[in-house]
């Protein structure tokens, strides 16, 4: 009987865990629109973006998290059409550089509403941002606190803390995020400097498929808020960061499922605590399809190689970090293992090994990769003289 009970409990736990995935349909760019764009001609790889999907994702995020105001992570896709769409949907912004700041200000975004969320900022960048009117700056160390205050004594500061990244496809812990054991020293220094340490932020890891990471991050932030208040500081910002997943080849928890955890965790926050988030990939990835072309194939030592006109340096660098894209072609041959590489002469420019694709793929065939609106064109370079991908907007 005890064994049966334990087995039943295990099955129930597994069912509960599995039930968080794929509970809501995800919208992606219609393939007929990709074909129509391709019919106008092809000169080089391009990203086709449907801004209507971006609008849908922004509204869906707000509906799921009514107390949390999204501030788009501009680095995910800084195309002006994307940024303008965010502005029209009343989405805020976070930046990592002054180039992103300039882009946003040129579009009329008030500097006072732009959050500078790069935890390590060059002094010259801080001076520039301060001169333009940026008020909010992140930090995760005593050294960065002192640097910011030396440049802008009245800056509004928020502390990035470490939080678990378990269940994220790209853990981000380590490079940034102060550990809880170091928080007291930072708070003490903020008090000594009369700095306005006003908030807490964290990041659960990119493509986070474990909603409980947000709960843990929020609970840790509450602990820090208590320490701040005890020291005489006045916390008034909770930034729950990014990491909201999108559909590729793995099942994901929907924003609605993640929101259940977040909404419950922030329910007891005082009304004077402003809550924001920094979605990037979530808002733009599903809106686009990346189109490239086979430039040639080769068989060496019995191994099939396929070369595309876009690779690690041409917008698909995230595959080197483990991201698995869906790959579509119009060929119908039997699936066989291919090694896929980009067009450059650098040996690092290899995208995939043993990828199962049609055996009749050949030179000049098109490759279609859906859900690629994030971190493709923004990562692309002209290394080796190859052109940047085009961006086409519906």
Buried (B, 14 or more C-beta within 10 A) or exposed (E): EEEEEEEEEEEEEEEEEEEBBBEEEBBBBEEEBBEEBBEEEBEBBBBBBBBEBBBBBBEBBBEBBEBBBBBBBBBBBBBEBBBBBBBEBEBBBBBBBBEBBEBBBEEEBEBEBBBBBBBBBEEEBBBBBBEBEBBBBBBBBBEBBBBBBEBBEEBBBBBBBBBBBBBBBBBBBEEBBBEEEBBEEBBEBBBEBEBBBBBBBBBBBBBBBBBBBBBBBBEBBBEBBEBBEEEEBEBBBBBBBBBBBBBBEEEBBBBEBBBBBBBEBBEEBEEEBBBBBBBBBBBBBBBBBBBBBBBEBEEEEEEBBBBBBBBBBBBBBBBBEEBEBEBBBEBEEEEBEBBBBBBBEEEEBBBBEEBEBBBEBEEEBBBBBBBBBBBBBBBBEEBBEBEBBBBBBB
